[in-house]
Amino acid sequence: MEQFNGCMSTNKYLPKVQTDRDAAIAAGVNSTPTFFLNGVNLGGLRDYGFYRVRLEEALAEVGR
C-alpha cells in the first residue's frame, strides 16, 4: 500500500494514463468494455450471438 500511495500522491504514472486515455478516445472508445475486430470498433458489451457472427464473418474473409 505504501508504494501505491506514493505513486498516487506524486502522480508518477499520470502521463502514461493520460496518453492511454487519449489514444482510446482517438480510437472511438467511450465505454468499457469496448471490443475491436480487425480494427473495427464493435462497441460495448453485446450478447454472445453478436460476437459469434462477427468472428465467423472475419474468419470467412480470411478463408478459415
MARKOL-937297 format. One record per atom (N, C-alpha, C, O, CB): residue in one letter; x, y, z. Coordinates in pm, whole numbers, padded with zeros to 5 digits, always signed. Glycine has a CB too. Example, Ala and Ser with C-alpha at 12.3 -4.5 7.8 and 13.67 -1.06 7.14 Angstrom:
A+01319-00569+00780
A+01230-00450+00780
A+01320-00330+00780
A+01424-00332+00846
A+01131-00447+00905
S+01285-00225+00708
S+01367-00106+00714
S+01290+00003+00787
S+01341+00114+00804
S+01408-00060+00572
% end
This chain:
M+00082-00119+00000
M+00000+00000+00000
M+00087+00125+00000
M+00052+00226-00061
M-00094+00000+00120
E+00198+00117+00069
E+00286+00234+00076
E+00336+00274-00063
E+00338+00392-00098
E+00406+00206+00169
Q+00375+00175-00141
Q+00423+00204-00277
Q+00309+00262-00361
Q+00328+00359-00434
Q+00479+00075-00343
F+00192+00203-00352
F+00074+00253-00426
F+00044+00396-00387
F+00027+00482-00473
F-00048+00164-00399
N+00037+00422-00258
N+00007+00558-00211
N+00113+00658-00257
N+00080+00772-00291
N-00002+00559-00058
G+00238+00615-00259
G+00344+00701-00308
G+00325+00738-00454
G+00342+00853-00493
G+00478+00636-00288
C+00290+00639-00535
C+00265+00665-00678
C+00147+00759-00697
C+00150+00849-00781
C+00240+00534-00753
M+00043+00737-00619
M-00076+00820-00631
M-00049+00965-00587
M-00097+01059-00650
M-00190+00760-00548
S+00024+00981-00481
S+00047+01116-00429
S+00142+01197-00516
S+00139+01320-00514
S+00101+01109-00288
T+00227+01129-00593
T+00322+01200-00679
T+00278+01204-00825
T+00344+01266-00909
T+00458+01137-00670
N+00166+01138-00855
N+00119+01128-00995
N+00224+01067-01086
N+00238+01107-01202
N+00080+01267-01047
K+00298+00971-01034
K+00408+00908-01107
K+00367+00858-01245
K+00442+00876-01341
K+00464+00794-01026
Y+00252+00798-01256
Y+00210+00738-01383
Y+00105+00820-01457
Y+00049+00774-01556
Y+00157+00600-01357
L+00077+00939-01410
L-00026+01022-01473
L-00001+01045-01622
L-00096+01034-01700
L-00035+01154-01402
P+00120+01077-01667
P+00141+01097-01811
P+00108+00972-01893
P+00051+00983-02002
P+00285+01138-01836
K+00143+00854-01843
K+00112+00729-01915
K-00038+00707-01920
K-00092+00670-02025
K+00181+00609-01847
V-00106+00730-01810
V-00252+00712-01805
V-00319+00809-01902
V-00411+00771-01974
V-00305+00734-01661
Q-00273+00933-01905
Q-00333+01032-01996
Q-00307+00995-02141
Q-00396+01012-02226
Q-00277+01172-01966
T-00187+00945-02172
T-00156+00902-02309
T-00246+00788-02351
T-00299+00788-02463
T-00008+00860-02320
D-00264+00690-02263
D-00353+00577-02294
D-00497+00623-02311
D-00567+00576-02401
D-00345+00471-02184
R-00541+00713-02227
R-00678+00766-02236
R-00699+00839-02367
R-00800+00820-02434
R-00708+00860-02117
D-00603+00922-02404
D-00613+00997-02529
D-00616+00904-02649
D-00691+00927-02744
D-00497+01096-02543
A-00536+00798-02646
A-00534+00700-02755
A-00669+00629-02765
A-00719+00605-02875
A-00420+00598-02735
A-00726+00594-02651
A-00857+00527-02651
A-00964+00618-02708
A-01046+00574-02789
A-00894+00484-02508
I-00965+00744-02668
I-01064+00838-02720
I-01047+00856-02869
I-01146+00861-02943
I-01053+00974-02648
A-00923+00866-02916
A-00896+00881-03060
A-00943+00760-03139
A-00980+00772-03256
A-00747+00904-03083
A-00942+00643-03075
A-00986+00520-03141
A-01137+00501-03134
A-01190+00405-03190
A-00917+00400-03079
G-01207+00591-03067
G-01352+00583-03059
G-01406+00511-02937
G-01525+00480-02930
G-01402+00516-03179
V-01320+00484-02841
V-01364+00419-02718
V-01433+00523-02631
V-01377+00628-02601
V-01244+00352-02643
N-01557+00490-02590
N-01628+00580-02500
N-01695+00506-02385
N-01772+00563-02308
N-01731+00660-02576
S-01665+00377-02375
S-01718+00297-02265
S-01633+00171-02251
S-01556+00136-02341
S-01868+00261-02288
T-01649+00104-02139
T-01585-00025-02122
T-01691-00128-02090
T-01784-00099-02015
T-01476-00020-02010
P-01680-00244-02144
P-01574-00283-02236
P-01602-00230-02377
P-01717-00203-02412
P-01559-00436-02239
T-01499-00216-02455
T-01509-00186-02597
T-01423-00288-02670
T-01309-00312-02631
T-01464-00038-02630
F-01478-00348-02773
F-01407-00452-02846
F-01380-00407-02989
F-01463-00342-03052
F-01487-00583-02846
F-01262-00444-03038
F-01224-00418-03176
F-01197-00551-03245
F-01141-00642-03185
F-01099-00326-03183
L-01238-00561-03370
L-01210-00678-03451
L-01161-00629-03586
L-01234-00560-03658
L-01335-00771-03467
N-01039-00662-03619
N-00977-00615-03743
N-00983-00463-03754
N-01008-00409-03862
N-01044-00678-03864
G-00961-00396-03644
G-00958-00250-03642
G-01094-00183-03640
G-01102-00060-03642
G-00884-00203-03759
V-01200-00261-03637
V-01336-00206-03634
V-01388-00207-03491
V-01385-00309-03424
V-01430-00287-03728
N-01436-00093-03447
N-01491-00080-03313
N-01629-00145-03311
N-01722-00100-03378
N-01499+00070-03269
L-01641-00252-03233
L-01769-00322-03222
L-01857-00264-03112
L-01970-00309-03092
L-01745-00470-03196
G-01805-00166-03042
G-01884-00101-02937
G-01873-00173-02805
G-01780-00251-02782
G-02028-00092-02977
G-01967-00147-02722
G-01966-00201-02587
G-02016-00343-02580
G-02022-00414-02680
G-02049-00116-02498
L-02050-00383-02462
L-02090-00520-02435
L-02218-00556-02510
L-02319-00486-02504
L-02111-00541-02285
R-02209-00667-02582
R-02325-00719-02657
R-02341-00867-02623
R-02259-00925-02551
R-02307-00699-02812
D-02446-00926-02676
D-02468-01068-02648
D-02373-01155-02729
D-02314-01111-02827
D-02614-01106-02677
Y-02359-01279-02686
Y-02268-01375-02747
Y-02292-01389-02897
Y-02197-01394-02975
Y-02282-01510-02680
G-02418-01395-02938
G-02451-01414-03080
G-02393-01305-03168
G-02348-01333-03279
G-02600-01420-03098
F-02393-01183-03122
F-02339-01072-03200
F-02191-01096-03229
F-02146-01083-03343
F-02358-00938-03125
Y-02115-01131-03125
Y-01972-01152-03142
Y-01944-01277-03225
Y-01850-01280-03304
Y-01903-01163-03007
R-02023-01379-03206
R-02003-01502-03282
R-02018-01475-03431
R-01935-01520-03510
R-02101-01610-03238
V-02122-01403-03469
V-02143-01371-03611
V-02026-01290-03665
V-01975-01319-03773
V-02276-01294-03630
R-01983-01189-03591
R-01872-01104-03638
R-01743-01184-03653
R-01669-01165-03749
R-01849-00988-03542
L-01717-01273-03558
L-01597-01356-03566
L-01604-01452-03683
L-01505-01472-03753
L-01577-01433-03436
E-01720-01512-03705
E-01736-01603-03819
E-01719-01529-03951
E-01658-01583-04044
E-01872-01671-03814
E-01772-01407-03961
E-01754-01326-04082
E-01606-01296-04105
E-01558-01305-04218
E-01833-01195-04071
A-01536-01259-03999
A-01394-01227-04011
A-01313-01350-04053
A-01221-01340-04134
A-01340-01171-03879
L-01348-01464-03997
L-01278-01588-04036
L-01307-01626-04180
L-01219-01675-04251
L-01319-01703-03943
A-01430-01604-04225
A-01466-01634-04363
A-01386-01546-04461
A-01349-01590-04569
A-01618-01614-04385
E-01362-01423-04421
E-01285-01331-04506
E-01143-01380-04530
E-01085-01354-04635
E-01281-01193-04444
V-01086-01449-04433
V-00951-01499-04449
V-00948-01647-04488
V-00841-01709-04493
V-00873-01477-04321
G-01065-01703-04516
G-01074-01839-04565
G-01053-01947-04461
G-00996-02051-04491
G-00978-01858-04672
R-01096-01923-04340
R-01083-02026-04235
R-01217-02075-04189
R-01224-02161-04101
R-01005-01972-04117
% end
